[in-house]
């Protein structure tokens, strides 16, 4: 392991509350999800949400711009999210959440209840790039 990787792993806190791994699942199930990278082009507070949430409009290139309502307010403000690339599932059926037609599910690590850390590529990639 290189020095940078060692340094990063030393800074990660150990959480005794991390849940156990899920039971083994067939890999074919993973490939049913269409995971893509997109860029947030609009972000605002979802005023109608019971649990604090943000409305994100994300550009997925050839797939177009898709909207979601996401509970990200513990770590994120709307403004700094604009221009940021995120990872998302783009083939779930749309769902109405607090007045928003949510057509994608942004992906994030969940270190604790109500706490989401967005997942994103280390380097910029074209919008709509598949994750696999």
C-alpha positions as CSV (number, residue, x, y, z in Angstrom):
1,X,0.0,0.0,0.0
2,X,1.4,3.4,-0.9
3,X,1.9,6.2,1.6
4,X,-1.2,8.2,0.5
5,X,-3.5,5.1,0.8
6,X,-2.1,4.3,4.3
7,X,-2.6,7.9,5.4
8,X,-6.2,7.9,4.1
9,X,-7.0,4.6,5.9
10,X,-5.6,5.9,9.1
11,X,-7.9,8.9,9.0
12,X,-11.1,6.8,8.7
13,X,-12.8,6.3,11.9
14,X,-13.9,2.9,13.0
15,X,-17.6,2.5,13.6
16,X,-18.8,-0.2,15.9
17,X,-22.4,0.4,14.6
18,X,-21.5,-0.6,11.0
19,X,-24.1,-3.3,10.0
20,X,-23.1,-6.7,8.9
21,X,-22.8,-7.5,5.2
22,X,-26.0,-8.6,3.4
23,X,-26.3,-12.3,2.5
24,X,-24.7,-13.3,-0.8
25,X,-26.6,-12.3,-3.9
26,X,-26.2,-13.4,-7.5
27,X,-24.1,-10.9,-9.5
28,X,-26.8,-10.9,-12.3
29,X,-29.0,-8.8,-9.9
30,X,-26.4,-6.0,-9.9
31,X,-26.5,-5.7,-13.7
32,X,-30.2,-5.0,-13.6
33,X,-29.4,-1.5,-12.1
34,X,-28.4,1.2,-14.6
35,X,-25.8,3.1,-12.7
36,X,-24.6,6.4,-14.3
37,X,-22.6,9.5,-13.5
38,X,-24.2,12.9,-14.0
39,X,-23.6,16.5,-13.1
40,X,-25.9,18.5,-10.8
41,X,-27.2,21.5,-12.8
42,X,-29.8,22.8,-10.3
43,X,-30.2,22.3,-6.5
44,X,-32.7,23.7,-4.1
45,X,-34.3,23.0,-0.8
46,X,-37.4,20.8,-1.0
47,X,-39.8,23.0,1.1
48,X,-42.5,20.4,1.0
49,X,-40.5,17.5,2.4
50,X,-41.3,16.3,5.9
51,X,-37.7,15.2,6.4
52,X,-35.2,17.9,5.2
53,X,-34.3,17.2,1.6
54,X,-32.8,18.8,-1.5
55,X,-34.2,18.8,-5.0
56,X,-31.5,18.0,-7.6
57,X,-31.7,18.3,-11.3
58,X,-28.9,16.1,-12.8
59,X,-27.6,16.1,-16.4
60,X,-27.0,12.6,-17.6
61,X,-25.9,13.5,-21.1
62,X,-27.8,11.4,-23.6
63,X,-30.3,10.4,-21.0
64,X,-31.3,14.0,-20.4
65,X,-31.9,15.9,-17.2
66,X,-33.5,13.9,-14.4
67,X,-34.8,15.2,-11.0
68,X,-34.6,13.7,-7.5
69,X,-35.4,14.6,-4.0
70,X,-32.6,13.5,-1.7
71,X,-32.1,13.7,2.1
72,X,-28.6,15.3,1.9
73,X,-29.0,18.3,4.1
74,X,-26.8,17.2,7.0
75,X,-23.6,17.6,4.9
76,X,-24.7,19.6,1.8
77,X,-26.1,23.0,0.9
78,X,-27.7,23.5,-2.6
79,X,-25.2,26.0,-4.1
80,X,-22.0,24.0,-3.8
81,X,-23.6,20.9,-5.3
82,X,-24.2,22.6,-8.7
83,X,-21.4,21.5,-11.0
84,X,-20.6,18.4,-8.9
85,X,-20.7,15.0,-10.5
86,X,-22.7,12.3,-8.7
87,X,-23.4,8.6,-9.1
88,X,-27.0,7.5,-9.4
89,X,-29.4,4.6,-10.3
90,X,-31.3,5.9,-13.4
91,X,-33.7,3.0,-14.1
92,X,-35.9,2.9,-11.0
93,X,-39.6,3.8,-11.7
94,X,-40.3,7.5,-11.0
95,X,-41.7,8.1,-7.6
96,X,-43.5,11.3,-6.3
97,X,-41.7,12.5,-3.1
98,X,-42.9,15.6,-1.4
99,X,-44.2,17.1,-4.6
100,X,-41.2,16.1,-6.7
101,X,-41.2,13.5,-9.5
102,X,-38.1,11.7,-8.4
103,X,-36.7,9.8,-11.4
104,X,-33.2,8.8,-10.0
105,X,-31.6,7.6,-6.8
106,X,-28.3,9.3,-6.0
107,X,-25.8,7.0,-4.3
108,X,-24.0,7.7,-1.1
109,X,-22.2,6.2,1.9
110,X,-24.4,6.3,5.0
111,X,-22.1,6.6,8.0
112,X,-25.0,7.1,10.4
113,X,-28.7,7.8,10.6
114,X,-29.6,10.8,8.4
115,X,-26.0,11.2,7.2
116,X,-25.2,10.7,3.5
117,X,-21.8,11.2,1.8
118,X,-22.3,11.4,-1.9
119,X,-20.4,9.0,-4.2
120,X,-18.6,10.5,-7.2
121,X,-15.8,9.6,-9.6
122,X,-12.3,10.8,-8.7
123,X,-12.0,12.5,-12.1
124,X,-14.5,14.1,-14.3
125,X,-16.2,11.8,-16.9
126,X,-18.8,12.5,-19.6
127,X,-22.3,12.8,-18.2
128,X,-24.2,9.5,-18.7
129,X,-21.1,7.4,-18.2
130,X,-22.0,3.9,-17.0
131,X,-20.8,2.6,-13.7
132,X,-20.0,-1.1,-13.6
